[in-house]
Amino acid sequence: MDLDLNLTVGPGGCVDCRHCGAQVGTSTAAPLDKAVRTQRPPSEAGPGMHADPARFTDRPIVLRQVFCPNCLVLLHTEIVPADEPCYRQWSLR
């Protein structure tokens, strides 16, 4: 079963990368638990992110990205306050 352009449910219910076949999640309840996660300054998102976040909020802002642990294809990106949990806490039950 394909979940999106990058993920598929493989044999035994594991979530796999469609690009390289690596296991990204151990189950559909935890589809990204083996993914590589980074947290960086939002300015590293590209040239469109040049404004200082301090002009808009008093909370530190971060760029969070999630990648396949093998081929490093980008699976998820968010720019959020650093003290907030990832908004993509989802499962495929």
Secondary structure, 3 states (H helix, E strand, C coil): CECCCCEEECHHHCEEECCCCCEEECECCECCCCCEEEEECHHHHCCCCCCCHHHCCCCCEEEEEEECCCCCCEEEEEEEECCCCCCCCCCCC
